[in-house]
């Protein structure tokens, strides 16, 4: 709220903020075992902060109630994490339609996907440099559309509940916060969509860029502030259209994902 929002505001960018309801600073810490509203010593956002983001046109979505790995949970806890977080956000006048899976590791968990699909239209769930809006570009997973299930009832690798992001923090860890190298990797990923889209003549491949902490702690979930600022400037200066994940839609007839704003 204090670091990222001013940088986004500078370029009039809107992004998606995935909120873990139990981590919001002014929630009841005793009941949910949170950490007094802090992560690595940094205060977490309050509901008033989140409301300010919403009023500013930022997209507020769900990341569960207590940030637990869905693959370790039974049916009751899955319902609490997934459905409970939607009800929590709705109680604060927020209507989430996307669920972000902790660790992005539940794309092949049919029990989790069944409950996610009950409450949400999409899930951020898995990793890739690009997502393919027709789900037909993954080399080792051949599909012709984004149907959630195959004909035999198993989960497809790519569907609207396995929207795949590229976590910048993964690269931060691999390249040890070497910001000049990370900036080049960022540009490579952003521009990798061009070949696919030029070949097809329409937007079919886009990157989903994910961040966790934006600070200078050099932590495992941290991206340096100046690097983030430089990446946003690059997007602005090169005419890259930045959209929140809420701008993704789904065509029930074709089973294709599309960008609402064209």
C-alpha positions as CSV (number, residue, x, y, z in Angstrom):
1,X,0.0,0.0,0.0
2,X,2.8,2.4,0.8
3,X,5.4,1.3,-1.8
4,X,3.6,-0.5,-4.7
5,X,0.5,1.7,-5.0
6,X,2.4,5.0,-5.6
7,X,4.5,3.3,-8.4
8,X,1.3,1.9,-10.0
9,X,-0.4,5.2,-9.7
10,X,2.5,6.9,-11.5
11,X,1.6,5.0,-14.6
12,X,-2.1,4.6,-14.0
13,X,-1.7,0.8,-13.8
14,X,-4.2,-1.5,-12.1
15,X,-3.3,-4.9,-10.8
16,X,-4.8,-7.7,-8.8
17,X,-4.2,-7.9,-5.0
18,X,-4.8,-11.3,-3.5
19,X,-5.8,-10.9,0.1
20,X,-5.5,-13.6,2.8
21,X,-8.4,-12.6,5.0
22,X,-6.8,-13.9,8.2
23,X,-3.7,-11.8,7.6
24,X,-5.5,-8.4,7.4
25,X,-4.0,-6.3,10.2
26,X,-7.2,-5.5,12.1
27,X,-8.7,-9.0,12.0
28,X,-9.0,-11.0,15.3
29,X,-5.6,-12.5,15.6
30,X,-6.5,-14.9,18.5
31,X,-9.1,-16.7,16.5
32,X,-7.1,-17.4,13.4
33,X,-3.5,-17.7,14.7
34,X,-2.1,-14.9,12.6
35,X,1.1,-13.0,13.4
36,X,0.0,-9.7,14.9
37,X,-0.5,-8.2,11.5
38,X,3.2,-8.3,10.4
39,X,5.3,-10.2,7.9
40,X,9.1,-9.9,8.3
41,X,8.5,-6.9,10.6
42,X,6.4,-5.0,8.0
43,X,2.8,-4.1,9.0
44,X,0.2,-5.8,6.8
45,X,-2.7,-3.9,5.2
46,X,-5.8,-3.0,7.1
47,X,-9.3,-3.2,5.7
48,X,-9.3,0.6,5.3
49,X,-6.1,0.2,3.1
50,X,-7.8,-2.5,1.1
51,X,-10.9,-0.4,0.7
52,X,-8.7,2.5,-0.6
53,X,-7.2,0.2,-3.2
54,X,-10.7,-0.9,-4.3
55,X,-11.9,2.7,-4.6
56,X,-8.8,3.5,-6.7
57,X,-9.9,0.8,-9.2
58,X,-7.4,-1.9,-8.1
59,X,-8.7,-5.5,-8.3
60,X,-9.1,-7.2,-4.9
61,X,-9.2,-11.0,-5.0
62,X,-8.9,-14.0,-2.6
63,X,-6.0,-15.9,-1.3
64,X,-7.8,-18.0,1.4
65,X,-8.4,-17.5,5.0
66,X,-5.1,-18.6,6.6
67,X,-2.6,-19.2,3.8
68,X,-2.5,-23.0,4.0
69,X,-1.5,-25.4,1.3
70,X,-4.7,-26.8,-0.1
71,X,-3.1,-30.2,-0.8
72,X,-2.7,-30.7,2.9
73,X,-6.4,-30.1,3.8
74,X,-9.6,-32.2,4.1
75,X,-13.0,-31.2,2.8
76,X,-14.0,-29.1,5.8
77,X,-10.8,-27.1,5.8
78,X,-10.9,-26.7,2.0
79,X,-14.4,-25.2,2.4
80,X,-13.2,-22.9,5.1
81,X,-10.1,-21.7,3.1
82,X,-11.9,-21.3,-0.2
83,X,-15.5,-20.5,0.5
84,X,-14.8,-18.8,3.8
85,X,-12.4,-16.3,2.2
86,X,-15.0,-15.3,-0.3
87,X,-17.6,-14.7,2.4
88,X,-15.0,-12.8,4.4
89,X,-14.3,-10.5,1.5
90,X,-17.9,-10.1,0.7
91,X,-18.5,-9.0,4.3
92,X,-16.2,-6.0,3.4
93,X,-18.2,-5.3,0.1
94,X,-15.6,-7.0,-2.1
95,X,-16.8,-9.5,-4.7
96,X,-13.9,-11.8,-5.6
97,X,-14.0,-14.0,-8.7
98,X,-10.4,-15.3,-8.6
99,X,-8.8,-17.5,-6.0
100,X,-5.0,-17.6,-5.7
101,X,-3.8,-21.0,-4.5
102,X,-0.9,-21.0,-2.0
103,X,2.2,-22.4,-3.7
104,X,0.2,-22.8,-6.9
105,X,0.2,-26.5,-6.4
106,X,-3.4,-27.6,-6.5
107,X,-4.1,-27.5,-10.3
108,X,-4.4,-31.3,-10.3
109,X,-6.3,-31.6,-7.0
110,X,-9.8,-32.4,-8.0
111,X,-11.2,-31.9,-4.5
112,X,-9.8,-28.4,-4.3
113,X,-10.8,-27.5,-7.9
114,X,-14.4,-28.7,-7.2
115,X,-14.7,-26.2,-4.3
116,X,-12.9,-23.4,-6.1
117,X,-15.2,-23.7,-9.1
118,X,-18.2,-23.5,-6.7
119,X,-17.2,-20.0,-5.6
120,X,-15.0,-18.5,-8.3
121,X,-14.7,-18.2,-12.0
122,X,-10.9,-18.5,-12.1
123,X,-7.9,-19.6,-10.0
124,X,-4.3,-18.4,-10.1
125,X,-2.8,-21.9,-9.7
126,X,0.4,-23.1,-11.3
127,X,3.5,-21.7,-13.1
128,X,4.5,-20.8,-16.6
129,X,6.1,-18.0,-18.5
130,X,2.9,-17.5,-20.6
131,X,-0.7,-18.5,-20.4
132,X,-2.4,-19.5,-23.6
133,X,-6.0,-18.2,-23.8
134,X,-7.1,-21.2,-25.8
135,X,-4.9,-23.6,-23.7
136,X,-3.4,-25.0,-26.9
137,X,0.2,-23.8,-26.6
138,X,1.6,-26.0,-23.9
139,X,4.1,-28.2,-25.6
140,X,3.9,-31.2,-23.3
141,X,0.2,-31.0,-22.6
142,X,-1.8,-31.1,-25.8
143,X,-5.3,-29.5,-25.6
144,X,-7.6,-27.8,-28.1
145,X,-9.5,-25.7,-25.5
146,X,-9.6,-24.7,-21.9
147,X,-12.2,-27.3,-20.7
148,X,-11.8,-28.0,-17.0
149,X,-12.1,-31.7,-17.4
150,X,-11.1,-34.2,-20.1
151,X,-13.6,-36.6,-21.6
152,X,-12.8,-39.2,-19.0
153,X,-13.4,-36.8,-16.1
154,X,-9.8,-36.0,-15.1
155,X,-8.5,-32.4,-14.8
156,X,-6.9,-30.8,-17.8
157,X,-3.5,-29.4,-17.3
158,X,-4.6,-26.0,-18.5
159,X,-8.0,-24.5,-17.7
160,X,-9.5,-21.5,-16.0
161,X,-8.7,-22.9,-12.6
162,X,-5.0,-23.3,-13.5
163,X,-4.1,-19.9,-14.7
164,X,-0.3,-20.0,-14.5
165,X,1.8,-17.2,-13.3
166,X,5.5,-16.4,-13.4
167,X,6.6,-15.5,-9.8
168,X,9.2,-12.8,-9.9
169,X,10.3,-14.1,-6.5
170,X,11.4,-17.4,-8.0
171,X,13.7,-15.5,-10.2
172,X,14.8,-13.3,-7.3
173,X,15.9,-16.4,-5.5
174,X,17.6,-18.1,-8.5
175,X,19.6,-15.0,-9.4
176,X,20.2,-13.8,-5.9
177,X,18.6,-10.4,-6.3
178,X,20.9,-9.4,-9.2
179,X,18.6,-6.7,-10.4
180,X,20.3,-5.9,-13.7
181,X,20.0,-9.6,-14.7
182,X,16.5,-9.9,-13.3
183,X,15.4,-6.9,-15.4
184,X,16.7,-8.5,-18.6
185,X,14.8,-11.7,-17.6
186,X,11.7,-9.7,-17.1
187,X,12.0,-8.1,-20.5
188,X,12.5,-11.5,-22.1
189,X,9.4,-12.8,-20.6
190,X,7.2,-9.8,-21.4
191,X,8.4,-9.9,-25.1
192,X,8.1,-13.7,-25.5
193,X,4.4,-13.3,-26.2
194,X,5.0,-11.4,-29.4
195,X,6.0,-14.4,-31.6
196,X,2.9,-16.4,-30.6
197,X,0.5,-13.6,-31.1
198,X,2.0,-12.4,-34.4
199,X,1.9,-16.0,-35.8
200,X,-1.8,-16.4,-34.9
201,X,-2.9,-12.8,-35.7
202,X,-4.7,-12.3,-32.4
203,X,-3.9,-12.2,-28.7
204,X,-3.5,-15.8,-27.6
205,X,-0.5,-15.7,-25.2
206,X,0.1,-13.3,-22.3
207,X,2.3,-13.4,-19.3
208,X,0.9,-13.2,-15.7
209,X,3.5,-11.5,-13.5
210,X,3.3,-12.2,-9.8
211,X,5.0,-10.4,-6.9
212,X,4.9,-11.0,-3.1
213,X,6.8,-8.4,-1.0
214,X,8.2,-5.3,-2.7
215,X,10.9,-4.1,-0.4
216,X,14.7,-4.1,0.0
217,X,15.0,-6.9,2.5
218,X,16.6,-9.3,-0.1
219,X,14.3,-11.9,1.5
220,X,13.1,-15.1,-0.3
221,X,9.7,-13.5,-1.1
222,X,11.0,-10.1,-1.8
223,X,11.6,-8.0,-5.0
224,X,13.7,-4.9,-4.7
225,X,11.7,-1.7,-4.9
226,X,13.9,-0.1,-7.6
227,X,13.6,-3.2,-9.7
228,X,9.9,-3.2,-9.5
229,X,9.8,0.5,-10.3
230,X,12.1,-0.1,-13.3
231,X,9.9,-3.0,-14.6
232,X,6.7,-0.8,-14.4
233,X,8.5,2.0,-16.2
234,X,9.5,-0.4,-18.9
235,X,5.9,-1.6,-19.4
236,X,4.7,2.0,-19.6
237,X,7.5,3.3,-21.9
238,X,7.1,0.4,-24.3
239,X,3.3,0.7,-24.6
240,X,2.6,-2.7,-22.9
241,X,-1.1,-2.8,-21.9
242,X,-1.2,-3.8,-18.2
243,X,-4.5,-5.3,-17.0
244,X,-5.7,-6.9,-13.7
245,X,-6.6,-10.6,-13.8
246,X,-10.3,-9.5,-13.4
247,X,-10.1,-8.5,-17.1
248,X,-10.0,-12.2,-18.0
249,X,-13.3,-13.7,-19.1
250,X,-14.4,-17.2,-20.1
251,X,-16.5,-18.2,-23.1
252,X,-18.7,-21.1,-22.0
253,X,-19.4,-22.1,-25.6
254,X,-15.9,-22.2,-26.9
255,X,-14.2,-23.0,-23.6
256,X,-11.7,-20.2,-24.4
257,X,-10.3,-17.6,-22.1
258,X,-10.4,-14.0,-23.4
259,X,-9.3,-10.5,-22.5
260,X,-12.4,-8.5,-21.9
261,X,-10.9,-5.2,-22.9
262,X,-9.7,-6.5,-26.2
